[in-house]
Protein backbone atom coordinates (compact mmCIF):
# COMPACT_ATOMS: atom_id res chain seq x y z
CA UNK A 1 0.00 0.00 0.00
CA UNK A 2 1.34 3.43 -0.95
CA UNK A 3 2.37 5.75 1.86
CA UNK A 4 0.74 9.15 2.21
CA UNK A 5 2.71 12.35 1.75
CA UNK A 6 2.82 14.19 5.07
CA UNK A 7 -0.16 16.50 5.33
CA UNK A 8 1.89 19.39 6.65
CA UNK A 9 3.96 19.32 3.45
CA UNK A 10 0.84 19.32 1.30
CA UNK A 11 -0.47 22.25 3.32
CA UNK A 12 2.86 24.07 3.02
CA UNK A 13 2.62 24.28 -0.76
CA UNK A 14 -1.15 24.65 -1.13
CA UNK A 15 -1.71 27.26 1.58
CA UNK A 16 -3.27 30.61 0.86
CA UNK A 17 -2.59 33.82 2.78
CA UNK A 18 -3.12 33.74 6.54
CA UNK A 19 -6.32 35.11 8.00
CA UNK A 20 -4.29 38.04 9.38
CA UNK A 21 -2.92 38.85 5.90
CA UNK A 22 -6.39 38.54 4.38
CA UNK A 23 -7.75 40.94 7.00
CA UNK A 24 -4.95 43.39 6.19
CA UNK A 25 -5.78 43.25 2.49
CA UNK A 26 -9.49 43.80 3.17
CA UNK A 27 -8.69 46.77 5.41
CA UNK A 28 -6.38 48.22 2.75
CA UNK A 29 -9.04 47.92 0.08
CA UNK A 30 -11.55 49.65 2.36
CA UNK A 31 -9.05 52.45 3.01
CA UNK A 32 -8.49 52.98 -0.72
CA UNK A 33 -12.26 52.95 -1.25
CA UNK A 34 -12.76 55.51 1.52
CA UNK A 35 -9.99 57.75 0.18
CA UNK A 36 -11.49 57.80 -3.30
CA UNK A 37 -15.03 58.23 -1.97
CA UNK A 38 -13.96 61.25 0.09
CA UNK A 39 -12.91 63.17 -3.01
CA UNK A 40 -15.60 65.63 -4.02
CA UNK A 41 -16.60 65.63 -7.66
CA UNK A 42 -15.58 62.04 -8.44
CA UNK A 43 -17.48 58.77 -8.13
CA UNK A 44 -15.55 55.50 -7.92
CA UNK A 45 -16.60 51.91 -7.35
CA UNK A 46 -13.68 49.88 -5.98
CA UNK A 47 -13.28 46.12 -5.70
CA UNK A 48 -10.54 43.53 -5.45
CA UNK A 49 -9.47 41.54 -8.48
CA UNK A 50 -6.74 38.98 -9.07
CA UNK A 51 -5.44 36.24 -6.79
CA UNK A 52 -6.68 37.65 -3.50
CA UNK A 53 -10.19 38.13 -4.83
CA UNK A 54 -10.22 34.74 -6.53
CA UNK A 55 -8.86 32.72 -3.60
CA UNK A 56 -5.81 31.56 -5.55
CA UNK A 57 -3.11 33.67 -3.87
CA UNK A 58 -0.23 31.72 -2.35
CA UNK A 59 0.70 32.19 1.29
CA UNK A 60 3.35 34.89 1.07
CA UNK A 61 2.12 36.95 -1.87
CA UNK A 62 2.51 40.70 -1.34
CA UNK A 63 0.76 41.94 -4.49
CA UNK A 64 -2.81 43.21 -4.35
CA UNK A 65 -4.95 44.40 -7.28
CA UNK A 66 -7.79 46.86 -6.73
CA UNK A 67 -10.04 48.12 -9.52
CA UNK A 68 -11.03 51.79 -9.31
CA UNK A 69 -14.01 51.97 -11.65
CA UNK A 70 -14.83 55.58 -12.50
CA UNK A 71 -18.58 55.28 -12.85
CA UNK A 72 -19.67 58.50 -14.59
CA UNK A 73 -17.61 57.86 -17.73
CA UNK A 74 -18.50 55.65 -20.67
CA UNK A 75 -15.92 53.85 -22.80
CA UNK A 76 -14.24 54.69 -25.07
CA UNK A 77 -12.36 57.63 -23.57
CA UNK A 78 -9.64 59.83 -25.01
CA UNK A 79 -5.95 59.63 -24.16
CA UNK A 80 -6.27 62.92 -22.28
CA UNK A 81 -9.21 61.54 -20.30
CA UNK A 82 -7.19 58.50 -19.26
CA UNK A 83 -4.19 60.59 -18.27
CA UNK A 84 -6.49 62.75 -16.15
CA UNK A 85 -7.99 59.66 -14.48
CA UNK A 86 -4.62 58.09 -13.62
CA UNK A 87 -3.31 61.36 -12.24
CA UNK A 88 -6.51 62.11 -10.33
CA UNK A 89 -6.34 58.77 -8.51
CA UNK A 90 -2.65 59.33 -7.73
CA UNK A 91 -3.35 62.83 -6.40
CA UNK A 92 -6.18 61.60 -4.17
CA UNK A 93 -4.05 58.81 -2.69
CA UNK A 94 -1.05 61.07 -2.06
CA UNK A 95 -3.22 63.59 -0.23
CA UNK A 96 -5.30 61.13 1.78
CA UNK A 97 -4.50 60.37 5.44
CA UNK A 98 -6.30 57.04 5.01
CA UNK A 99 -3.52 55.36 3.03
CA UNK A 100 0.26 55.36 3.32
CA UNK A 101 3.06 54.48 0.95
CA UNK A 102 4.76 55.76 -2.19
CA UNK A 103 2.37 56.50 -5.07
CA UNK A 104 3.62 56.22 -8.66
CA UNK A 105 2.09 55.75 -12.10
CA UNK A 106 2.48 52.40 -13.84
CA UNK A 107 1.48 51.28 -17.32
CA UNK A 108 -2.02 50.05 -16.43
CA UNK A 109 -2.27 51.06 -12.79
CA UNK A 110 -1.46 53.51 -10.04
CA UNK A 111 1.04 51.85 -7.71
CA UNK A 112 0.87 52.18 -3.94
CA UNK A 113 3.93 50.69 -2.26
CA UNK A 114 3.77 50.33 1.50
CA UNK A 115 3.48 47.21 3.63
CA UNK A 116 1.95 45.58 0.57
CA UNK A 117 2.42 46.31 -3.13
CA UNK A 118 -0.93 47.54 -4.41
CA UNK A 119 -1.91 48.12 -8.03
CA UNK A 120 -4.97 50.37 -8.28
CA UNK A 121 -6.33 49.83 -11.80
CA UNK A 122 -8.24 52.79 -13.27
CA UNK A 123 -11.24 51.54 -15.24
CA UNK A 124 -14.43 52.66 -16.92
CA UNK A 125 -17.42 50.75 -18.31
CA UNK A 126 -19.06 50.68 -21.74
CA UNK A 127 -22.15 51.88 -19.86
CA UNK A 128 -22.10 54.28 -16.90
CA UNK A 129 -22.80 52.74 -13.49
CA UNK A 130 -22.72 49.20 -14.90
CA UNK A 131 -22.26 46.28 -12.51
CA UNK A 132 -21.48 43.76 -15.27
CA UNK A 133 -18.37 42.99 -17.30
CA UNK A 134 -16.56 44.00 -19.34
CA UNK A 135 -14.84 46.95 -17.81
CA UNK A 136 -12.32 48.91 -19.85
CA UNK A 137 -8.73 49.39 -18.70
CA UNK A 138 -5.93 51.35 -20.33
CA UNK A 139 -2.27 50.89 -21.23
CA UNK A 140 -0.42 54.19 -20.93
CA UNK A 141 2.56 52.75 -22.79
CA UNK A 142 0.52 51.65 -25.81
CA UNK A 143 -2.26 54.30 -25.63
CA UNK A 144 -4.69 51.42 -25.84
CA UNK A 145 -7.99 50.52 -24.19
CA UNK A 146 -8.62 46.86 -23.42
CA UNK A 147 -11.68 44.98 -22.16
CA UNK A 148 -11.30 43.20 -18.83
CA UNK A 149 -13.57 40.69 -17.08
CA UNK A 150 -12.62 40.49 -13.39
CA UNK A 151 -16.12 39.78 -12.08
CA UNK A 152 -16.71 37.05 -14.67
CA UNK A 153 -13.33 35.53 -13.80
CA UNK A 154 -14.32 35.43 -10.15
CA UNK A 155 -17.75 33.91 -10.83
CA UNK A 156 -16.36 31.19 -13.10
CA UNK A 157 -13.70 30.37 -10.54
CA UNK A 158 -16.40 29.93 -7.90
CA UNK A 159 -18.27 27.61 -10.27
CA UNK A 160 -15.11 25.57 -11.00
CA UNK A 161 -14.48 25.27 -7.26
CA UNK A 162 -17.95 23.77 -6.83
CA UNK A 163 -17.55 21.42 -9.81
CA UNK A 164 -14.27 20.06 -8.35
CA UNK A 165 -15.48 19.47 -4.79
CA UNK A 166 -13.62 22.54 -3.54
CA UNK A 167 -10.22 21.47 -4.90
CA UNK A 168 -9.72 23.84 -7.85
CA UNK A 169 -8.37 26.84 -5.93
CA UNK A 170 -5.94 24.81 -3.81
CA UNK A 171 -4.71 23.11 -6.99
CA UNK A 172 -4.08 26.49 -8.60
CA UNK A 173 -2.09 27.52 -5.53
CA UNK A 174 0.02 24.36 -5.83
CA UNK A 175 0.88 25.28 -9.42
CA UNK A 176 1.75 28.84 -8.47
CA UNK A 177 3.95 27.61 -5.62
CA UNK A 178 5.58 25.03 -7.89
CA UNK A 179 6.49 27.50 -10.65
CA UNK A 180 8.12 29.89 -8.18
CA UNK A 181 11.24 27.70 -8.16
CA UNK A 182 11.81 28.63 -11.83
CA UNK A 183 12.17 32.43 -11.99
CA UNK A 184 13.45 32.24 -15.57
CA UNK A 185 10.18 30.74 -16.82
CA UNK A 186 7.75 33.20 -18.37
CA UNK A 187 4.66 31.79 -16.69
CA UNK A 188 2.55 34.56 -15.12
CA UNK A 189 0.11 33.44 -12.47
CA UNK A 190 -2.87 34.59 -14.56
CA UNK A 191 -1.93 32.19 -17.36
CA UNK A 192 -1.28 29.36 -14.92
CA UNK A 193 -4.73 29.86 -13.44
CA UNK A 194 -6.25 29.79 -16.94
CA UNK A 195 -4.42 26.57 -17.80
CA UNK A 196 -5.59 24.82 -14.62
CA UNK A 197 -9.13 26.09 -15.16
CA UNK A 198 -9.13 24.67 -18.70
CA UNK A 199 -8.68 21.10 -17.44
CA UNK A 200 -11.81 18.98 -17.13
CA UNK A 201 -13.14 18.85 -13.58
CA UNK A 202 -12.78 15.05 -13.51
CA UNK A 203 -8.97 15.45 -13.35
CA UNK A 204 -9.17 17.08 -9.90
CA UNK A 205 -9.07 15.10 -6.66
CA UNK A 206 -9.70 15.78 -2.97
CA UNK A 207 -6.20 14.37 -2.44
CA UNK A 208 -4.25 17.43 -3.56
CA UNK A 209 -1.06 15.71 -4.77
CA UNK A 210 -3.24 13.61 -7.07
CA UNK A 211 -5.14 16.72 -8.14
CA UNK A 212 -1.87 18.46 -9.02
CA UNK A 213 -0.61 15.43 -10.93
CA UNK A 214 -3.90 14.84 -12.73
CA UNK A 215 -4.17 18.40 -13.98
CA UNK A 216 -0.44 18.60 -14.74
CA UNK A 217 -0.62 15.52 -16.98
CA UNK A 218 -3.48 17.09 -18.94
CA UNK A 219 -1.70 20.44 -19.31
CA UNK A 220 1.53 18.71 -20.34
CA UNK A 221 -0.40 16.96 -23.14
CA UNK A 222 -1.51 20.23 -24.73
CA UNK A 223 0.23 21.29 -27.92
CA UNK A 224 1.47 24.75 -28.77
CA UNK A 225 -1.57 24.99 -31.06
CA UNK A 226 -4.10 24.14 -28.36
CA UNK A 227 -6.70 26.69 -27.36
CA UNK A 228 -6.55 27.67 -23.69
CA UNK A 229 -9.33 30.08 -22.87
CA UNK A 230 -9.06 32.63 -20.11
CA UNK A 231 -10.98 31.84 -16.94
CA UNK A 232 -13.52 34.48 -17.96
CA UNK A 233 -13.82 32.83 -21.38
CA UNK A 234 -13.18 36.02 -23.34
CA UNK A 235 -9.94 35.10 -25.16
CA UNK A 236 -7.42 32.41 -26.05
CA UNK A 237 -4.33 33.00 -23.90
CA UNK A 238 -2.01 30.58 -25.78
CA UNK A 239 -1.06 33.05 -28.52
CA UNK A 240 2.09 35.12 -29.11
CA UNK A 241 0.44 38.31 -27.83
CA UNK A 242 -0.41 36.59 -24.52
CA UNK A 243 1.39 33.42 -23.35
CA UNK A 244 3.83 32.82 -26.15
CA UNK A 245 3.74 29.15 -27.25
CA UNK A 246 7.55 28.92 -26.92
CA UNK A 247 7.29 30.01 -23.28
CA UNK A 248 4.41 27.60 -22.74
CA UNK A 249 6.50 24.70 -24.04
CA UNK A 250 9.32 25.64 -21.65
CA UNK A 251 6.73 25.57 -18.86
CA UNK A 252 5.51 22.14 -20.03
CA UNK A 253 9.01 20.66 -20.05
CA UNK A 254 9.60 21.64 -16.43
CA UNK A 255 6.12 20.50 -15.46
CA UNK A 256 6.51 17.06 -17.03
CA UNK A 257 9.78 16.42 -15.18
CA UNK A 258 8.43 17.46 -11.79
CA UNK A 259 5.10 15.70 -12.25
CA UNK A 260 7.06 12.44 -12.35
CA UNK A 261 8.38 13.22 -8.86
CA UNK A 262 4.82 13.82 -7.66
CA UNK A 263 3.53 10.58 -9.18
CA UNK A 264 6.45 8.66 -7.65
CA UNK A 265 5.71 10.30 -4.29
CA UNK A 266 2.06 9.24 -4.49
CA UNK A 267 3.01 5.61 -5.16
CA UNK A 268 5.99 5.46 -2.79
CA UNK A 269 5.89 2.74 -0.13
CA UNK A 270 7.48 4.88 2.58
CA UNK A 271 6.51 8.26 3.94
CA UNK A 272 10.14 9.36 4.05
CA UNK A 273 10.53 8.70 0.34
CA UNK A 274 7.12 10.22 -0.44
CA UNK A 275 8.00 13.40 1.43
CA UNK A 276 11.42 13.64 -0.21
CA UNK A 277 9.98 13.30 -3.72
CA UNK A 278 7.14 15.73 -3.02
CA UNK A 279 9.60 18.35 -1.74
CA UNK A 280 11.90 17.72 -4.70
CA UNK A 281 9.04 18.48 -7.09
CA UNK A 282 8.62 21.88 -5.44
CA UNK A 283 12.31 22.74 -5.34
CA UNK A 284 12.92 22.10 -1.64
N, C-alpha and C positions, 0 to 999 in steps of 0.2 A: 504494500500500500504506500502511495506517495506521501511524503511528509508535507506539512503545511509551512509555507513561508511565515515567519514570525509576524504577527499582526502589527506590532509596533513599527516594523519596517514598511509594511504596506501603508500604514497611516502616515509615516514620515513623508512619503513621496506623493500621496494623494491628498494631503491636507490642504484646506483653504486657509484664508487669513483667520487669525484668532478673533474671538468675540470682541476683545478690546480694540483690535485694529479695525474691525468692521464698524464699531461704535464711533471711532475716530473719523472714519471716512464719512459716515452718515452726518456727524456733527459738522464736518468741513463743508459738505454739500449744502447743508442748511445755512451755514454762515455765508457761503457764496450767494445762495438764493436771497438771503436777507439783505446783503450788500447791494445786489442788483435791484431788488424791490424798493430799496430806500431812495433810489435815484429818481427825482421828479422828472417827468417828461418821457420816461422810457417804460416799457412793459415787457418783461422777460418771463418765460417759463423755463425753469431749470430742472434737469433730471440726469441721473447717472446713466452712463452707457459703458460698454466694454466689459472687461472681466469681472469687475466688482459687481456690476449690475446683474450680470448673467450667471453669477455663481461659479465661474470657472477660473478665478484668480488663485494662483498658488500662494503658499503660506507667507512668503516674505516679499511679495510684490509691493512696490512703493508708488506705482503709477496709477493715477485716478483720472478718469475721463468724465467731464461734466458738460452736457449740452446746455448752451444758453440760447434758447429759441426766442428771437425777437419777434413777438407776435404781430405787431401792427403792419409789418411789411409783407409783401407778396413777391415770390420769385417769378421771374428773374430780377436781379438788382444790378445796378451799374458797379463798375470798379470803384468809383468814388464812394458809393453807398457802402460797399464792403469795407473799404479802408476806414470810413467813419465808424462803422460798427465795431471793428476790431479795436480801434483806438478808444472808443467810448467805454467799452468793457474794461480795457486796461486802466483808463483814467479812474473809473469807479472803484476798481479794486485797490489801486494805489492810495486812494483817498479814504478808503473805508477803515474804521477801527475794528471791524468785525473779522477781517482776515489779515494774515501776516505772511510775509515772504516776498521774494523778489518777483516782480511782474515784468515779463518781456513778451514780445510778439513772435510767434512762430509762423510756420507756413499756413497751417489750417486751424490754429488755436492761439489762445492767449495763455501763456505759461505762468503758473504760480508755483514757485519753488520755495518750500518751507520744510516742515517736518516730512511732508509727502510731496511728490512731484505731481502737480495737477495740471491737466490740459483742459481749459475751458474753451469749448468749441462753439464759436458763433454760428448761428443757423437761422434760416427763415423757412417758411412753408410756401408751397404753391398757392395755398389759400390762407388768408389771415385767420388766426386763432383756431387752427386746425389741430386736432388731437390724434390724427392718423398719419402714417408714413405715406410718401417719403417726406423728409425734410431736405433742405438744400444747404450744403456746406460749401466752403470756398477755399481754393488754393491761391494764396497770395503770390507764390512763386510763378504759377502758370496762368494767373488771371482767369481762373476757370471755376465755374460752379459745377457741383456734382451732387446727384441724389444720394441720400443715405437713409437707411432703414433700421435705426436702433431699436425701435419698439417692436417691429416685426421680428427682428433677430431674437429679442428677449422672449417673445411669445412662442416662437418655434423651438427655442431651447427648452422652455417649460414643457412643451408638448413632447419633445424627445425624451426628456427626463422621465415623464410618465410612461412612455412607450417602452422604456428600458428598465423598468422597476427601480427607478431612482439611481441608476448607475452611470448615466451619460456624463454628468458634470464631473464626477470624480475621475472618470476615465479621461476626460479632456485634461484635467489637472495632472494626471500621470504623464500624459504626452508632453505637456508644457514643462514639467519638471525634468523629464527625460532629455528633451532637446537642449536644456540649459547647459549640459556638459559639452556642447559643440558650438561655441560662440562663432565659429567661422561659417556655419550653415546659415543660409538665408531662408529662415523658416519662421516668419512672424507668427505670433500667437493667434492672430485672427485667422490666418490660413490654416493653421493646425486645427483650430476649432471647426472650421468648415469641413476639413477632411474627415475628422472624426464624426461629425454630424452626417456626412454623406453615406456612412456605412449603415447597412440594414440593421435594424434594432435587434434582430436575432443573434448578431455577433457579440452582443454585450452580455455580461454575466454578473450576478451578485458577488462572485469571487473576483475581486478587482484585478489580480494578476492575469486571470483568464480573460477578463474583459479587455485588458490592454493587449494581450496577445491576439485575441480574436479580431479586434479592430485593426491591429497592426498588420496582420496577415492580409486582410482585405485591402488596406491602403497600399501595401507593398506590391500587390498584384495589379494596381492601376498602371496604365501606360501614360506616356507623356501626352497622348492624344485624348485621354479620358476627359470627360466633363465632370468637374467638381463644382457644384453650385454653392454659392454663399449660404450661410445659415438662413438668411432672410429670403433666399430664393430669387434674388434680383439679377444675379450675374454669375457667369462662369469665372472662377478665380484661377484656373489652371491655364493661363494665357500669358504671353510675354509682358503685357502691360500690368499684370497682377503678380501671380506667383510664377515666375519664369519656369518653363518645363525643365530646363537644365538644373536649376536650383532644386526643383522637386525631385529629380532623379538622384541628386546628391543626398537629399533627405531620405529617400527610399533606401539607398545603399546602407546608410548608417542604421536605419530602422530594421532592415532585414537582419543585419548582424546581431543587433542587441535583442531582437525578438527571440532569436535562438537561445540566448541566455535565459530569457524569461520562461520559455517552454521547457528548457532543461531544469530550471528551478521548480516548476510546477510538478514535474515528474520525478524529481529527486527523491531518493529513499532515506535521506537524512536531513534534519532541519538545518544543521550546520552548512551542508552543501547547498541547500535551497536558499538560505539567507545569503551565502557568498555569491551565488549566481545572480540573485535578484539585485544585490548591491552593485555587482559588476555591470549589469545592464544599465544602471543609472549613474555610472561613473564614480561610484564610491569604493 
